[in-house]
Amino acid sequence: MSQLDDVSNTIKNTPGLGKSMAKWGALGALVAIPVPFVGPIIGAVAGAGYAYMKRNKRV
């Protein structure tokens, strides 16, 4: 099993994690809007990563 499969399974098996990742991803993209083109993409990835790491520490 690869790391991507592990992350996918964690998201599927943890209720509310996908919603939290979407929320933090949107917030990260919103904060990064002033940086043209790449900013919102990196912000969304950083926000979703933050939600995943935050949720992963609780388990």
PDB file with SEQRES, HELIX, SHEET and CRYST1 records, atoms N, CA, C and O in Angstrom:
SEQRES   1 A   59  MET SER GLN LEU ASP ASP VAL SER ASN THR ILE LYS ASN          
SEQRES   2 A   59  THR PRO GLY LEU GLY LYS SER MET ALA LYS TRP GLY ALA          
SEQRES   3 A   59  LEU GLY ALA LEU VAL ALA ILE PRO VAL PRO PHE VAL GLY          
SEQRES   4 A   59  PRO ILE ILE GLY ALA VAL ALA GLY ALA GLY TYR ALA TYR          
SEQRES   5 A   59  MET LYS ARG ASN LYS ARG VAL                                  
HELIX    1 AA1 GLN A    3  ASN A   13  1                                  11    
HELIX    2 AA2 LEU A   17  VAL A   31  1                                  15    
HELIX    3 AA3 VAL A   38  ARG A   58  1                                  21    
CRYST1    1.000    1.000    1.000  90.00  90.00  90.00 P 1           1          
ATOM      1  N   MET A   1       0.831  -1.182   0.000  1.00  0.00           N  
ATOM      2  CA  MET A   1       0.000   0.000   0.000  1.00  0.00           C  
ATOM      3  C   MET A   1       0.879   1.251   0.000  1.00  0.00           C  
ATOM      4  O   MET A   1       1.845   1.341   0.758  1.00  0.00           O  
ATOM      5  N   SER A   2       0.544   2.187  -0.834  1.00  0.00           N  
ATOM      6  CA  SER A   2       1.330   3.414  -0.901  1.00  0.00           C  
ATOM      7  C   SER A   2       0.807   4.425   0.118  1.00  0.00           C  
ATOM      8  O   SER A   2      -0.240   4.223   0.734  1.00  0.00           O  
ATOM      9  N   GLN A   3       1.542   5.493   0.280  1.00  0.00           N  
ATOM     10  CA  GLN A   3       1.124   6.539   1.209  1.00  0.00           C  
ATOM     11  C   GLN A   3      -0.177   7.182   0.764  1.00  0.00           C  
ATOM     12  O   GLN A   3      -1.004   7.535   1.604  1.00  0.00           O  
ATOM     13  N   LEU A   4      -0.379   7.343  -0.540  1.00  0.00           N  
ATOM     14  CA  LEU A   4      -1.628   7.927  -1.029  1.00  0.00           C  
ATOM     15  C   LEU A   4      -2.821   7.051  -0.677  1.00  0.00           C  
ATOM     16  O   LEU A   4      -3.893   7.566  -0.360  1.00  0.00           O  
ATOM     17  N   ASP A   5      -2.650   5.751  -0.729  1.00  0.00           N  
ATOM     18  CA  ASP A   5      -3.728   4.845  -0.337  1.00  0.00           C  
ATOM     19  C   ASP A   5      -4.020   4.972   1.154  1.00  0.00           C  
ATOM     20  O   ASP A   5      -5.180   4.941   1.565  1.00  0.00           O  
ATOM     21  N   ASP A   6      -2.978   5.116   1.961  1.00  0.00           N  
ATOM     22  CA  ASP A   6      -3.158   5.288   3.398  1.00  0.00           C  
ATOM     23  C   ASP A   6      -3.924   6.566   3.705  1.00  0.00           C  
ATOM     24  O   ASP A   6      -4.835   6.563   4.532  1.00  0.00           O  
ATOM     25  N   VAL A   7      -3.557   7.657   3.041  1.00  0.00           N  
ATOM     26  CA  VAL A   7      -4.244   8.934   3.252  1.00  0.00           C  
ATOM     27  C   VAL A   7      -5.698   8.819   2.810  1.00  0.00           C  
ATOM     28  O   VAL A   7      -6.600   9.282   3.507  1.00  0.00           O  
ATOM     29  N   SER A   8      -5.922   8.209   1.663  1.00  0.00           N  
ATOM     30  CA  SER A   8      -7.284   8.032   1.148  1.00  0.00           C  
ATOM     31  C   SER A   8      -8.132   7.213   2.115  1.00  0.00           C  
ATOM     32  O   SER A   8      -9.284   7.560   2.375  1.00  0.00           O  
ATOM     33  N   ASN A   9      -7.579   6.140   2.643  1.00  0.00           N  
ATOM     34  CA  ASN A   9      -8.313   5.309   3.599  1.00  0.00           C  
ATOM     35  C   ASN A   9      -8.587   6.058   4.893  1.00  0.00           C  
ATOM     36  O   ASN A   9      -9.665   5.915   5.471  1.00  0.00           O  
ATOM     37  N   THR A  10      -7.630   6.853   5.357  1.00  0.00           N  
ATOM     38  CA  THR A  10      -7.829   7.639   6.574  1.00  0.00           C  
ATOM     39  C   THR A  10      -8.964   8.628   6.386  1.00  0.00           C  
ATOM     40  O   THR A  10      -9.805   8.789   7.270  1.00  0.00           O  
ATOM     41  N   ILE A  11      -8.992   9.293   5.237  1.00  0.00           N  
ATOM     42  CA  ILE A  11     -10.054  10.265   4.969  1.00  0.00           C  
ATOM     43  C   ILE A  11     -11.412   9.574   4.913  1.00  0.00           C  
ATOM     44  O   ILE A  11     -12.391  10.087   5.455  1.00  0.00           O  
ATOM     45  N   LYS A  12     -11.480   8.419   4.264  1.00  0.00           N  
ATOM     46  CA  LYS A  12     -12.744   7.691   4.142  1.00  0.00           C  
ATOM     47  C   LYS A  12     -13.219   7.146   5.483  1.00  0.00           C  
ATOM     48  O   LYS A  12     -14.422   7.106   5.738  1.00  0.00           O  
ATOM     49  N   ASN A  13     -12.298   6.727   6.341  1.00  0.00           N  
ATOM     50  CA  ASN A  13     -12.663   6.078   7.598  1.00  0.00           C  
ATOM     51  C   ASN A  13     -12.810   7.040   8.766  1.00  0.00           C  
ATOM     52  O   ASN A  13     -13.194   6.619   9.857  1.00  0.00           O  
ATOM     53  N   THR A  14     -12.514   8.319   8.568  1.00  0.00           N  
ATOM     54  CA  THR A  14     -12.618   9.297   9.645  1.00  0.00           C  
ATOM     55  C   THR A  14     -13.761  10.250   9.326  1.00  0.00           C  
ATOM     56  O   THR A  14     -13.640  11.079   8.424  1.00  0.00           O  
ATOM     57  N   PRO A  15     -14.873  10.143  10.058  1.00  0.00           N  
ATOM     58  CA  PRO A  15     -16.004  11.013   9.760  1.00  0.00           C  
ATOM     59  C   PRO A  15     -15.650  12.485   9.993  1.00  0.00           C  
ATOM     60  O   PRO A  15     -15.043  12.835  11.005  1.00  0.00           O  
ATOM     61  N   GLY A  16     -16.031  13.321   9.060  1.00  0.00           N  
ATOM     62  CA  GLY A  16     -15.814  14.755   9.200  1.00  0.00           C  
ATOM     63  C   GLY A  16     -14.469  15.245   8.715  1.00  0.00           C  
ATOM     64  O   GLY A  16     -14.268  16.454   8.596  1.00  0.00           O  
ATOM     65  N   LEU A  17     -13.545  14.349   8.433  1.00  0.00           N  
ATOM     66  CA  LEU A  17     -12.203  14.784   8.026  1.00  0.00           C  
ATOM     67  C   LEU A  17     -12.230  15.423   6.649  1.00  0.00           C  
ATOM     68  O   LEU A  17     -11.587  16.452   6.439  1.00  0.00           O  
ATOM     69  N   GLY A  18     -12.953  14.842   5.710  1.00  0.00           N  
ATOM     70  CA  GLY A  18     -13.044  15.419   4.369  1.00  0.00           C  
ATOM     71  C   GLY A  18     -13.653  16.809   4.400  1.00  0.00           C  
ATOM     72  O   GLY A  18     -13.194  17.708   3.696  1.00  0.00           O  
ATOM     73  N   LYS A  19     -14.687  16.987   5.215  1.00  0.00           N  
ATOM     74  CA  LYS A  19     -15.338  18.294   5.351  1.00  0.00           C  
ATOM     75  C   LYS A  19     -14.377  19.306   5.957  1.00  0.00           C  
ATOM     76  O   LYS A  19     -14.314  20.451   5.507  1.00  0.00           O  
ATOM     77  N   SER A  20     -13.637  18.897   6.962  1.00  0.00           N  
ATOM     78  CA  SER A  20     -12.661  19.782   7.590  1.00  0.00           C  
ATOM     79  C   SER A  20     -11.555  20.157   6.613  1.00  0.00           C  
ATOM     80  O   SER A  20     -11.124  21.309   6.567  1.00  0.00           O  
ATOM     81  N   MET A  21     -11.098  19.184   5.835  1.00  0.00           N  
ATOM     82  CA  MET A  21     -10.048  19.468   4.849  1.00  0.00           C  
ATOM     83  C   MET A  21     -10.550  20.442   3.790  1.00  0.00           C  
ATOM     84  O   MET A  21      -9.808  21.323   3.357  1.00  0.00           O  
ATOM     85  N   ALA A  22     -11.810  20.290   3.370  1.00  0.00           N  
ATOM     86  CA  ALA A  22     -12.382  21.210   2.381  1.00  0.00           C  
ATOM     87  C   ALA A  22     -12.486  22.617   2.957  1.00  0.00           C  
ATOM     88  O   ALA A  22     -12.192  23.596   2.272  1.00  0.00           O  
ATOM     89  N   LYS A  23     -12.904  22.716   4.218  1.00  0.00           N  
ATOM     90  CA  LYS A  23     -13.051  24.024   4.864  1.00  0.00           C  
ATOM     91  C   LYS A  23     -11.704  24.718   4.995  1.00  0.00           C  
ATOM     92  O   LYS A  23     -11.569  25.885   4.626  1.00  0.00           O  
ATOM     93  N   TRP A  24     -10.714  24.015   5.515  1.00  0.00           N  
ATOM     94  CA  TRP A  24      -9.391  24.620   5.690  1.00  0.00           C  
ATOM     95  C   TRP A  24      -8.715  24.879   4.348  1.00  0.00           C  
ATOM     96  O   TRP A  24      -7.965  25.845   4.210  1.00  0.00           O  
ATOM     97  N   GLY A  25      -8.972  24.031   3.364  1.00  0.00           N  
ATOM     98  CA  GLY A  25      -8.431  24.246   2.020  1.00  0.00           C  
ATOM     99  C   GLY A  25      -8.989  25.510   1.397  1.00  0.00           C  
ATOM    100  O   GLY A  25      -8.255  26.280   0.778  1.00  0.00           O  
ATOM    101  N   ALA A  26     -10.301  25.727   1.560  1.00  0.00           N  
ATOM    102  CA  ALA A  26     -10.923  26.947   1.032  1.00  0.00           C  
ATOM    103  C   ALA A  26     -10.386  28.182   1.747  1.00  0.00           C  
ATOM    104  O   ALA A  26     -10.137  29.209   1.117  1.00  0.00           O  
ATOM    105  N   LEU A  27     -10.210  28.083   3.049  1.00  0.00           N  
ATOM    106  CA  LEU A  27      -9.656  29.213   3.798  1.00  0.00           C  
ATOM    107  C   LEU A  27      -8.226  29.505   3.363  1.00  0.00           C  
ATOM    108  O   LEU A  27      -7.853  30.667   3.208  1.00  0.00           O  
ATOM    109  N   GLY A  28      -7.434  28.479   3.168  1.00  0.00           N  
ATOM    110  CA  GLY A  28      -6.058  28.670   2.701  1.00  0.00           C  
ATOM    111  C   GLY A  28      -6.010  29.308   1.332  1.00  0.00           C  
ATOM    112  O   GLY A  28      -5.164  30.164   1.075  1.00  0.00           O  
ATOM    113  N   ALA A  29      -6.914  28.899   0.441  1.00  0.00           N  
ATOM    114  CA  ALA A  29      -6.968  29.491  -0.899  1.00  0.00           C  
ATOM    115  C   ALA A  29      -7.403  30.946  -0.826  1.00  0.00           C  
ATOM    116  O   ALA A  29      -6.894  31.787  -1.567  1.00  0.00           O  
ATOM    117  N   LEU A  30      -8.340  31.245   0.060  1.00  0.00           N  
ATOM    118  CA  LEU A  30      -8.822  32.616   0.211  1.00  0.00           C  
ATOM    119  C   LEU A  30      -7.725  33.534   0.730  1.00  0.00           C  
ATOM    120  O   LEU A  30      -7.574  34.657   0.251  1.00  0.00           O  
ATOM    121  N   VAL A  31      -6.968  33.065   1.698  1.00  0.00           N  
ATOM    122  CA  VAL A  31      -5.878  33.865   2.261  1.00  0.00           C  
ATOM    123  C   VAL A  31      -4.789  34.099   1.225  1.00  0.00           C  
ATOM    124  O   VAL A  31      -4.152  35.152   1.226  1.00  0.00           O  
ATOM    125  N   ALA A  32      -4.568  33.134   0.342  1.00  0.00           N  
ATOM    126  CA  ALA A  32      -3.469  33.216  -0.628  1.00  0.00           C  
ATOM    127  C   ALA A  32      -3.862  33.887  -1.943  1.00  0.00           C  
ATOM    128  O   ALA A  32      -3.063  33.896  -2.880  1.00  0.00           O  
ATOM    129  N   ILE A  33      -5.063  34.444  -2.039  1.00  0.00           N  
ATOM    130  CA  ILE A  33      -5.505  35.074  -3.290  1.00  0.00           C  
ATOM    131  C   ILE A  33      -4.568  36.179  -3.771  1.00  0.00           C  
ATOM    132  O   ILE A  33      -4.364  36.287  -4.980  1.00  0.00           O  
ATOM    133  N   PRO A  34      -3.987  37.006  -2.900  1.00  0.00           N  
ATOM    134  CA  PRO A  34      -3.109  38.070  -3.406  1.00  0.00           C  
ATOM    135  C   PRO A  34      -1.899  37.577  -4.204  1.00  0.00           C  
ATOM    136  O   PRO A  34      -1.322  38.347  -4.972  1.00  0.00           O  
ATOM    137  N   VAL A  35      -1.509  36.332  -4.042  1.00  0.00           N  
ATOM    138  CA  VAL A  35      -0.377  35.793  -4.799  1.00  0.00           C  
ATOM    139  C   VAL A  35      -0.929  35.235  -6.110  1.00  0.00           C  
ATOM    140  O   VAL A  35      -1.706  34.280  -6.082  1.00  0.00           O  
ATOM    141  N   PRO A  36      -0.551  35.802  -7.252  1.00  0.00           N  
ATOM    142  CA  PRO A  36      -1.163  35.393  -8.520  1.00  0.00           C  
ATOM    143  C   PRO A  36      -0.889  33.936  -8.897  1.00  0.00           C  
ATOM    144  O   PRO A  36       0.182  33.400  -8.613  1.00  0.00           O  
ATOM    145  N   PHE A  37      -1.856  33.317  -9.528  1.00  0.00           N  
ATOM    146  CA  PHE A  37      -1.810  31.987 -10.143  1.00  0.00           C  
ATOM    147  C   PHE A  37      -1.559  30.853  -9.157  1.00  0.00           C  
ATOM    148  O   PHE A  37      -2.473  30.071  -8.893  1.00  0.00           O  
ATOM    149  N   VAL A  38      -0.392  30.738  -8.620  1.00  0.00           N  
ATOM    150  CA  VAL A  38      -0.035  29.574  -7.811  1.00  0.00           C  
ATOM    151  C   VAL A  38      -0.483  29.733  -6.361  1.00  0.00           C  
ATOM    152  O   VAL A  38      -0.684  28.730  -5.676  1.00  0.00           O  
ATOM    153  N   GLY A  39      -0.644  30.947  -5.881  1.00  0.00           N  
ATOM    154  CA  GLY A  39      -0.980  31.205  -4.483  1.00  0.00           C  
ATOM    155  C   GLY A  39      -2.187  30.448  -3.972  1.00  0.00           C  
ATOM    156  O   GLY A  39      -2.081  29.756  -2.959  1.00  0.00           O  
ATOM    157  N   PRO A  40      -3.347  30.552  -4.639  1.00  0.00           N  
ATOM    158  CA  PRO A  40      -4.523  29.842  -4.135  1.00  0.00           C  
ATOM    159  C   PRO A  40      -4.366  28.323  -4.138  1.00  0.00           C  
ATOM    160  O   PRO A  40      -4.901  27.644  -3.260  1.00  0.00           O  
ATOM    161  N   ILE A  41      -3.652  27.796  -5.098  1.00  0.00           N  
ATOM    162  CA  ILE A  41      -3.451  26.340  -5.154  1.00  0.00           C  
ATOM    163  C   ILE A  41      -2.606  25.886  -3.971  1.00  0.00           C  
ATOM    164  O   ILE A  41      -2.950  24.923  -3.285  1.00  0.00           O  
ATOM    165  N   ILE A  42      -1.507  26.583  -3.738  1.00  0.00           N  
ATOM    166  CA  ILE A  42      -0.641  26.237  -2.604  1.00  0.00           C  
ATOM    167  C   ILE A  42      -1.375  26.464  -1.290  1.00  0.00           C  
ATOM    168  O   ILE A  42      -1.241  25.667  -0.361  1.00  0.00           O  
ATOM    169  N   GLY A  43      -2.147  27.540  -1.201  1.00  0.00           N  
ATOM    170  CA  GLY A  43      -2.927  27.815   0.006  1.00  0.00           C  
ATOM    171  C   GLY A  43      -3.943  26.724   0.286  1.00  0.00           C  
ATOM    172  O   GLY A  43      -4.122  26.321   1.435  1.00  0.00           O  
ATOM    173  N   ALA A  44      -4.612  26.241  -0.760  1.00  0.00           N  
ATOM    174  CA  ALA A  44      -5.600  25.175  -0.583  1.00  0.00           C  
ATOM    175  C   ALA A  44      -4.939  23.880  -0.129  1.00  0.00           C  
ATOM    176  O   ALA A  44      -5.454  23.191   0.751  1.00  0.00           O  
ATOM    177  N   VAL A  45      -3.809  23.553  -0.722  1.00  0.00           N  
ATOM    178  CA  VAL A  45      -3.083  22.336  -0.328  1.00  0.00           C  
ATOM    179  C   VAL A  45      -2.587  22.463   1.111  1.00  0.00           C  
ATOM    180  O   VAL A  45      -2.673  21.511   1.888  1.00  0.00           O  
ATOM    181  N   ALA A  46      -2.071  23.633   1.464  1.00  0.00           N  
ATOM    182  CA  ALA A  46      -1.585  23.847   2.833  1.00  0.00           C  
ATOM    183  C   ALA A  46      -2.734  23.756   3.834  1.00  0.00           C  
ATOM    184  O   ALA A  46      -2.579  23.161   4.900  1.00  0.00           O  
ATOM    185  N   GLY A  47      -3.877  24.336   3.502  1.00  0.00           N  
ATOM    186  CA  GLY A  47      -5.033  24.274   4.395  1.00  0.00           C  
ATOM    187  C   GLY A  47      -5.543  22.860   4.584  1.00  0.00           C  
ATOM    188  O   GLY A  47      -5.844  22.456   5.708  1.00  0.00           O  
ATOM    189  N   ALA A  48      -5.646  22.104   3.505  1.00  0.00           N  
ATOM    190  CA  ALA A  48      -6.098  20.716   3.608  1.00  0.00           C  
ATOM    191  C   ALA A  48      -5.079  19.875   4.377  1.00  0.00           C  
ATOM    192  O   ALA A  48      -5.451  19.009   5.168  1.00  0.00           O  
ATOM    193  N   GLY A  49      -3.810  20.133   4.141  1.00  0.00           N  
ATOM    194  CA  GLY A  49      -2.760  19.426   4.887  1.00  0.00           C  
ATOM    195  C   GLY A  49      -2.816  19.727   6.370  1.00  0.00           C  
ATOM    196  O   GLY A  49      -2.607  18.843   7.200  1.00  0.00           O  
ATOM    197  N   TYR A  50      -3.099  20.982   6.703  1.00  0.00           N  
ATOM    198  CA  TYR A  50      -3.232  21.368   8.112  1.00  0.00           C  
ATOM    199  C   TYR A  50      -4.385  20.607   8.767  1.00  0.00           C  
ATOM    200  O   TYR A  50      -4.241  20.086   9.873  1.00  0.00           O  
ATOM    201  N   ALA A  51      -5.526  20.547   8.080  1.00  0.00           N  
ATOM    202  CA  ALA A  51      -6.677  19.830   8.634  1.00  0.00           C  
ATOM    203  C   ALA A  51      -6.358  18.347   8.816  1.00  0.00           C  
ATOM    204  O   ALA A  51      -6.739  17.750   9.822  1.00  0.00           O  
ATOM    205  N   TYR A  52      -5.660  17.751   7.845  1.00  0.00           N  
ATOM    206  CA  TYR A  52      -5.308  16.335   7.942  1.00  0.00           C  
ATOM    207  C   TYR A  52      -4.366  16.093   9.116  1.00  0.00           C  
ATOM    208  O   TYR A  52      -4.560  15.155   9.889  1.00  0.00           O  
ATOM    209  N   MET A  53      -3.354  16.935   9.247  1.00  0.00           N  
ATOM    210  CA  MET A  53      -2.392  16.754  10.339  1.00  0.00           C  
ATOM    211  C   MET A  53      -3.052  16.993  11.695  1.00  0.00           C  
ATOM    212  O   MET A  53      -2.771  16.282  12.660  1.00  0.00           O  
ATOM    213  N   LYS A  54      -3.926  17.992  11.765  1.00  0.00           N  
ATOM    214  CA  LYS A  54      -4.626  18.294  13.010  1.00  0.00           C  
ATOM    215  C   LYS A  54      -5.502  17.117  13.423  1.00  0.00           C  
ATOM    216  O   LYS A  54      -5.519  16.730  14.592  1.00  0.00           O  
ATOM    217  N   ARG A  55      -6.219  16.558  12.478  1.00  0.00           N  
ATOM    218  CA  ARG A  55      -7.093  15.424  12.771  1.00  0.00           C  
ATOM    219  C   ARG A  55      -6.279  14.170  13.065  1.00  0.00           C  
ATOM    220  O   ARG A  55      -6.662  13.372  13.921  1.00  0.00           O  
ATOM    221  N   ASN A  56      -5.182  13.989  12.380  1.00  0.00           N  
ATOM    222  CA  ASN A  56      -4.346  12.811  12.554  1.00  0.00           C  
ATOM    223  C   ASN A  56      -3.721  12.785  13.946  1.00  0.00           C  
ATOM    224  O   ASN A  56      -3.481  11.703  14.480  1.00  0.00           O  
ATOM    225  N   LYS A  57      -3.452  13.929  14.542  1.00  0.00           N  
ATOM    226  CA  LYS A  57      -2.854  13.973  15.878  1.00  0.00           C  
ATOM    227  C   LYS A  57      -3.849  13.581  16.954  1.00  0.00           C  
ATOM    228  O   LYS A  57      -3.445  13.093  18.009  1.00  0.00           O  
ATOM    229  N   ARG A  58      -5.151  13.781  16.717  1.00  0.00           N  
ATOM    230  CA  ARG A  58      -6.167  13.428  17.702  1.00  0.00           C  
ATOM    231  C   ARG A  58      -6.335  11.927  17.848  1.00  0.00           C  
ATOM    232  O   ARG A  58      -6.711  11.442  18.915  1.00  0.00           O  
ATOM    233  N   VAL A  59      -6.060  11.193  16.785  1.00  0.00           N  
ATOM    234  CA  VAL A  59      -6.323   9.746  16.791  1.00  0.00           C  
ATOM    235  C   VAL A  59      -5.287   9.005  17.553  1.00  0.00           C  
ATOM    236  O   VAL A  59      -5.356   7.780  17.658  1.00  0.00           O  
TER     237      VAL A  59                                                      
END                                                                             
